């Protein structure tokens, strides 16, 4: 069939059908392997606990490709403050409403019991944006973290927070003596693409302000952020964004491939090959980040506990058994040699 015939045929399609045709196929390197041995046993135990007690994790609900890897290592991610968001970012599959339901007052204790039942070593607590609340939900997030630590004192905790609508007073209240190992907030994309990728209430500048203030308030904890690749950026823009993130106080960075949740969302602009992510990894380490996870299947909470250990001088997460997710300049060339 000629190009003219294809164009004519497409002219008869609806707008949604044309968007569906534009969705790119996943490249061959999008694959992971399942855990074996003791790792498989631990994953099964975590999964059974989730089923038995009716628990909800972002790992399952977001269909994360790294669920086997993280659960088998005693790490999981939970979302609090509701299942819908007050913002409508073009990359995100979470539903959007202007007025979400009231906060669940029992959620802090329910979350604490869930983490205890799963026997986790490390937990990531992530949140939706709650622009309907004066403090952006900060007081509720604080209650959740404290309840978990009271119930499970030995668990390592990471908060993946919203930008709190830029409310620095709320951030100060949230972080004061909060028992965290990591405070995370994702800039998501390079500055030029804010209006294309994110809700109009979010911006790279506002995100860096939150990150910078968090670093000032809590220099004793690690600061983490994430960039998506494949939303229209250039490699030079990624490098410049990383430099700005490091200057703002980011210690740990993750870089991963954006995947279009549905044909209604922002289309993927490109699929950089693994060696490109290995290059990002090398550049990030040269910039000075203390821990880096870069790869097509990397997500912001990927190997969260291990990434914190890397930031404290532990082994690079990408040089461990990576299961197809994170790569580094070191690990990538090791594979080439082998």
Secondary structure, DSSP 8 states (H G I E B T S, - for coil): --HHHHHHHHHTS-HHHHHHHH-----TT-------HHHHHHHHHHHHHHHHHT---HHHHTT-TTHHHHHTTTEEEEEES-SEES---TT--SEE-SS-----TTHHHHHHHHHHHHT-SEEEEEE---TTSTTTTHHHHHHHHHHHHHH-TT-EEEEE---GGG-HHHHHHHHTT---SEEE---BS-GGGHHHHS-TT--HHHHHHHHHHHHHHTTTSEEEEEEEESSS--HHHHHHHHHHHHHHT--EEEEEE---SSTTS--------HHHHHHHHHHHHHHT-SEEEEETT--TTTTHHHHHHHHTT---GGGS--TTS-B-HHHHHHHHH-
